[in-house]
Amino acid sequence: MPIYEYRCEKCGHQFDMIQKMSDSPVQKCEKCGEESRRIISQTSFMLKGTGWYATDYAGKKAHKEKAAPAKDVKAS
């Protein structure tokens, strides 16, 4: 579930909420109860595993297949 960041319009308090993407935004500040708004901020995430780097996309086998010319097969 994503973490959304909110800021209170009145007191400026910033807080995070873990919510489903389908959940509606939090309307009230958890500190003073006034109106709050979702803010856009930089996200941080890490991609792990194979396939996330340029060197992982083209293995030696795939490179050899591309380098070999296609053979023309004729029907008799």
DSSP file (Angstrom, degrees, kcal/mol; ACC not computed):
  #  RESIDUE AA STRUCTURE BP1 BP2  ACC     N-H-->O    O-->H-N    N-H-->O    O-->H-N    TCO  KAPPA ALPHA  PHI   PSI    X-CA   Y-CA   Z-CA
    1    1 A M              0   0    0      0, 0.0    19,-0.2     0, 0.0     2,-0.1   0.000 360.0 360.0 360.0 139.9    0.0    0.0    0.0
    2    2 A P        -     0   0    0      0, 0.0    17,-2.0     0, 0.0     2,-0.6  -0.339 360.0-128.0 -74.6 156.6    1.3    3.5   -0.8
    3    3 A I  E     -A   18   0A   0     15,-0.2     2,-0.4    -2,-0.1    15,-0.2  -0.927  24.3-160.3-104.0 122.4    2.2    6.1    1.8
    4    4 A Y  E     -A   17   0A   0     13,-3.2    13,-2.7    -2,-0.6     2,-0.4  -0.822   7.1-141.5-105.3 144.2    0.5    9.5    1.1
    5    5 A E  E     -AB  16  39A   0     34,-0.6    34,-2.8    -2,-0.4     2,-0.3  -0.871  18.9-171.3-107.5 136.7    1.8   12.7    2.6
    6    6 A Y  E     -AB  15  38A   0      9,-3.1     9,-2.0    -2,-0.4     2,-0.4  -0.891  10.1-159.5-126.1 154.4   -0.6   15.4    3.9
    7    7 A R  E     -AB  14  37A   0     30,-2.4    30,-2.4    -2,-0.3     2,-0.2  -1.000  23.0-122.6-135.3 134.6   -0.3   19.0    5.0
    8    8 A C  E  >  - B   0  36A   0      5,-2.4     4,-0.7    -2,-0.4    28,-0.3  -0.541  11.3-145.7 -74.2 136.6   -2.8   20.9    7.2
    9    9 A E  T  4 S+     0   0    0     26,-2.8    -1,-0.1    -2,-0.2    27,-0.1   0.801  94.9  35.4 -70.6 -29.9   -4.0   24.2    5.6
   10   10 A K  T  4 S+     0   0    0     25,-0.5    -1,-0.1     3,-0.1    26,-0.1   0.940 130.5  21.0 -92.2 -57.0   -4.2   25.9    8.9
   11   11 A C  T  4 S-     0   0    0      2,-0.1    -2,-0.1     1,-0.0    -1,-0.1   0.599  91.7-127.5 -95.2 -10.9   -1.4   24.8   11.2
   12   12 A G     <  +     0   0    0     -4,-0.7     2,-0.1     1,-0.3    -3,-0.1   0.521  49.6 159.8  79.6   4.8    1.0   23.5    8.6
   13   13 A H        -     0   0    0     -6,-0.1    -5,-2.4     1,-0.0     2,-0.4  -0.403  27.0-151.7 -62.7 131.9    1.4   20.1   10.3
   14   14 A Q  E     +A    7   0A   0     -7,-0.2     2,-0.3    -2,-0.1    -7,-0.2  -0.899  21.5 166.3-108.6 137.9    2.6   17.4    7.9
   15   15 A F  E     -A    6   0A   0     -9,-2.0    -9,-3.1    -2,-0.4     2,-0.3  -0.982  26.8-130.1-148.2 157.5    1.7   13.7    8.4
   16   16 A D  E     -A    5   0A   0     -2,-0.3     2,-0.4   -11,-0.2   -11,-0.2  -0.816  16.6-167.9-109.5 147.9    1.9   10.4    6.4
   17   17 A M  E     -A    4   0A   0    -13,-2.7   -13,-3.2    -2,-0.3     2,-0.7  -0.999  18.4-139.9-135.6 132.8   -0.9    7.9    6.0
   18   18 A I  E     +A    3   0A   0     -2,-0.4     2,-0.3   -15,-0.2   -15,-0.2  -0.840  42.9 159.3 -89.2 118.0   -0.7    4.4    4.6
   19   19 A Q        -     0   0    0    -17,-2.0     2,-0.1    -2,-0.7    -2,-0.0  -0.941  44.5-104.8-139.2 156.4   -3.8    4.0    2.4
   20   20 A K    >   -     0   0    0     -2,-0.3     3,-1.0   -19,-0.2     0, 0.0  -0.450  37.3-116.3 -70.8 155.3   -5.1    1.9   -0.4
   21   21 A M  T 3  S+     0   0    0      1,-0.2    -1,-0.1    -2,-0.1    -2,-0.0   0.801 117.2  54.6 -64.7 -26.7   -5.1    3.6   -3.8
   22   22 A S  T 3  S+     0   0    0      2,-0.1    -1,-0.2     0, 0.0     2,-0.1   0.597  86.1 104.2 -83.7 -11.6   -8.9    3.3   -3.8
   23   23 A D  S <  S-     0   0    0     -3,-1.0     3,-0.1     1,-0.1    -4,-0.1  -0.394  77.3-114.0 -69.6 147.0   -9.3    5.1   -0.4
   24   24 A S        -     0   0    0      1,-0.1    -1,-0.1    -2,-0.1     3,-0.1  -0.503  42.3 -89.7 -77.9 152.7  -10.5    8.7   -0.4
   25   25 A P        -     0   0    0      0, 0.0     2,-0.3     0, 0.0    -1,-0.1  -0.211  44.6 -98.7 -62.1 151.2   -8.0   11.3    0.8
   26   26 A V        -     0   0    0      1,-0.1    10,-0.1    -3,-0.1    12,-0.1  -0.542  34.6-167.7 -68.6 132.1   -7.9   12.3    4.5
   27   27 A Q        +     0   0    0     -2,-0.3     9,-2.1     8,-0.1     2,-0.4   0.737  61.4  53.9 -95.8 -26.7   -9.9   15.5    4.9
   28   28 A K  B    S-C   35   0B   0      7,-0.3     7,-0.2   -20,-0.1     2,-0.2  -0.874  82.4-111.0-120.7 145.9   -8.9   16.6    8.4
   29   29 A C     >  -     0   0    0      5,-3.3     4,-1.1    -2,-0.4   -15,-0.1  -0.459  19.3-140.7 -67.4 136.7   -5.6   17.3   10.2
   30   30 A E  T  4 S+     0   0    0     -2,-0.2    -1,-0.1     1,-0.1    -2,-0.0   0.663  99.3  45.2 -74.0 -14.5   -4.8   14.7   12.8
   31   31 A K  T  4 S+     0   0    0      3,-0.1    -1,-0.1   -18,-0.1    -2,-0.0   0.899 132.8   7.5 -93.6 -51.5   -3.4   17.4   15.1
   32   32 A C  T  4 S-     0   0    0      2,-0.1    -2,-0.1   -19,-0.1     3,-0.1   0.566  89.7-122.6-113.2 -11.1   -5.9   20.3   14.9
   33   33 A G     <  +     0   0    0     -4,-1.1     3,-0.1     1,-0.2    -3,-0.1   0.487  67.5 128.1  84.2   1.7   -8.9   18.8   13.0
   34   34 A E  S    S-     0   0    0      1,-0.2    -5,-3.3    -6,-0.1    -1,-0.2  -0.246  71.1 -61.5 -83.5 178.0   -8.8   21.5   10.3
   35   35 A E  B     -C   28   0B   0     -7,-0.2   -26,-2.8   -27,-0.1   -25,-0.5  -0.332  54.7-171.0 -64.6 135.1   -8.8   20.9    6.5
   36   36 A S  E     -B    8   0A   0     -9,-2.1     2,-0.4   -28,-0.3   -28,-0.2  -0.891   6.7-152.3-124.0 158.5   -5.7   19.0    5.1
   37   37 A R  E     -B    7   0A   0    -30,-2.4   -30,-2.4    -2,-0.3     2,-0.3  -0.970  22.8-112.1-131.7 146.4   -4.6   18.3    1.6
   38   38 A R  E     -B    6   0A   0     -2,-0.4     2,-0.3   -32,-0.2   -32,-0.3  -0.576  37.1-154.4 -72.8 134.7   -2.6   15.6    0.0
   39   39 A I  E     -B    5   0A   0    -34,-2.8   -34,-0.6    -2,-0.3     2,-0.5  -0.823  13.0-123.5-112.8 153.9    0.8   16.9   -1.2
   40   40 A I        +     0   0    0     -2,-0.3     2,-0.3   -36,-0.1   -36,-0.0  -0.837  41.3 163.1 -95.0 125.8    3.0   15.6   -4.0
   41   41 A S        -     0   0    0     -2,-0.5     2,-0.2   -36,-0.0   -36,-0.0  -0.870  45.0 -76.4-136.2 170.3    6.5   14.8   -2.8
   42   42 A Q        -     0   0    0     -2,-0.3     2,-0.3     1,-0.0     0, 0.0  -0.455  47.2-145.3 -67.5 136.4    9.5   12.9   -4.0
   43   43 A T        -     0   0    0     -2,-0.2     2,-0.4     2,-0.0    -1,-0.0  -0.698   5.0-150.6 -99.8 156.6    9.1    9.2   -3.6
   44   44 A S        +     0   0    0     -2,-0.3     2,-0.3     2,-0.0    -2,-0.0  -0.995  27.6 148.1-127.8 130.6   11.8    6.7   -2.7
   45   45 A F        -     0   0    0     -2,-0.4     2,-0.4     2,-0.0    -2,-0.0  -0.978  32.4-136.3-153.7 161.0   11.8    3.1   -3.8
   46   46 A M        -     0   0    0     -2,-0.3     2,-0.6     2,-0.0    -2,-0.0  -0.982   8.1-146.3-127.0 130.9   14.4    0.5   -4.8
   47   47 A L        -     0   0    0     -2,-0.4     2,-0.3     5,-0.1     5,-0.1  -0.860  26.6-176.1 -95.2 121.3   14.2   -1.9   -7.7
   48   48 A K        +     0   0    0     -2,-0.6     2,-0.1     2,-0.1    -2,-0.0  -0.836  34.3  37.2-118.7 155.5   15.8   -5.2   -6.7
   49   49 A G  S >  S-     0   0    0     -2,-0.3     3,-0.7     2,-0.0     2,-0.1  -0.316  91.5 -41.3 101.2 176.8   16.4   -8.4   -8.7
   50   50 A T  T 3  S+     0   0    0      1,-0.2    -2,-0.1    -2,-0.1     7,-0.0  -0.388 112.0  44.8 -77.5 157.1   17.4   -9.2  -12.2
   51   51 A G  T 3  S+     0   0    0      2,-0.1    -1,-0.2    -2,-0.1    -2,-0.0   0.431  84.3  94.8  93.8   0.2   16.0   -7.3  -15.2
   52   52 A W  S <  S+     0   0    0     -3,-0.7     2,-0.3    -5,-0.1    -2,-0.1   0.387  73.5  67.7-104.2   3.6   16.3   -3.8  -13.7
   53   53 A Y  S >> S-     0   0    0      1,-0.1     3,-1.4     0, 0.0     4,-0.8  -0.906  83.8-120.8-123.6 152.2   19.7   -2.9  -15.2
   54   54 A A  H >> S+     0   0    0     -2,-0.3     4,-0.7     1,-0.3     3,-0.6   0.837 113.7  56.8 -58.9 -34.2   20.6   -2.3  -18.9
   55   55 A T  H 34 S+     0   0    0      1,-0.2    -1,-0.3     2,-0.2     3,-0.0   0.711 101.9  56.9 -72.0 -19.3   23.2   -5.1  -18.7
   56   56 A D  H <4 S+     0   0    0     -3,-1.4    -1,-0.2     1,-0.2     3,-0.2   0.681  94.9  65.6 -84.1 -19.0   20.5   -7.6  -17.6
   57   57 A Y  H << S+     0   0    0     -4,-0.8     2,-0.7    -3,-0.6    -1,-0.2   0.885 102.2  44.0 -74.4 -38.3   18.3   -7.1  -20.7
   58   58 A A  S  < S-     0   0    0     -4,-0.7    -1,-0.2     4,-0.1     2,-0.0  -0.851  74.3-174.9-114.5  98.2   20.6   -8.4  -23.3
   59   59 A G     >  -     0   0    0     -2,-0.7     4,-2.0    -3,-0.2     5,-0.1  -0.245  42.9 -97.9 -79.5 175.6   22.3  -11.6  -22.3
   60   60 A K  H  > S+     0   0    0      1,-0.2     4,-2.2     2,-0.2     5,-0.2   0.885 123.5  53.1 -63.0 -39.4   24.9  -13.4  -24.4
   61   61 A K  H  > S+     0   0    0      1,-0.2     4,-2.0     2,-0.2    -1,-0.2   0.925 109.8  46.8 -63.5 -45.6   22.4  -15.8  -25.8
   62   62 A A  H  > S+     0   0    0      1,-0.2     4,-1.7     2,-0.2    -1,-0.2   0.872 111.0  53.2 -64.8 -36.4   20.1  -13.0  -27.0
   63   63 A H  H  X S+     0   0    0     -4,-2.0     4,-1.7     1,-0.2    -1,-0.2   0.906 108.7  48.7 -65.8 -41.8   23.1  -11.1  -28.5
   64   64 A K  H  X S+     0   0    0     -4,-2.2     4,-1.7     1,-0.2    -2,-0.2   0.877 108.8  53.8 -66.2 -37.9   24.2  -14.2  -30.5
   65   65 A E  H  < S+     0   0    0     -4,-2.0    -1,-0.2     1,-0.2    -2,-0.2   0.880 110.4  46.3 -64.9 -37.7   20.6  -14.7  -31.9
   66   66 A K  H  < S+     0   0    0     -4,-1.7    -1,-0.2     1,-0.2    -2,-0.2   0.852 111.2  52.4 -71.9 -34.2   20.4  -11.1  -33.1
   67   67 A A  H  < S+     0   0    0     -4,-1.7    -2,-0.2    -5,-0.1    -1,-0.2   0.808  91.4  86.8 -74.1 -30.1   23.9  -11.3  -34.7
   68   68 A A  S  < S-     0   0    0     -4,-1.7     2,-0.1    -5,-0.1     3,-0.1  -0.524  85.3-118.7 -73.4 133.4   23.2  -14.5  -36.7
   69   69 A P        -     0   0    0      0, 0.0     2,-0.2     0, 0.0    -1,-0.1  -0.418  31.4-104.9 -71.1 148.6   21.6  -13.8  -40.1
   70   70 A A        -     0   0    0     -2,-0.1     2,-0.3    -4,-0.1    -4,-0.0  -0.525  32.0-129.0 -74.2 137.1   18.1  -15.2  -40.7
   71   71 A K        -     0   0    0     -2,-0.2     2,-0.7    -3,-0.1    -1,-0.1  -0.701  15.0-130.0 -89.6 139.5   18.0  -18.2  -42.9
   72   72 A D        -     0   0    0     -2,-0.3     2,-0.6     2,-0.0    -1,-0.0  -0.792  20.2-160.1 -91.0 117.5   15.6  -18.2  -45.8
   73   73 A V        -     0   0    0     -2,-0.7     2,-0.4     2,-0.0    -2,-0.0  -0.878   6.0-158.3-102.1 122.0   13.5  -21.4  -45.9
   74   74 A K        -     0   0    0     -2,-0.6     2,-0.3     2,-0.0    -2,-0.0  -0.811  14.1-128.9-101.3 138.9   11.9  -22.1  -49.3
   75   75 A A              0   0    0     -2,-0.4    -2,-0.0     1,-0.1     0, 0.0  -0.683 360.0 360.0 -83.1 137.0    8.9  -24.4  -49.6
   76   76 A S              0   0    0     -2,-0.3    -1,-0.1     0, 0.0    -2,-0.0   0.429 360.0 360.0 -91.8 360.0    9.2  -27.1  -52.2
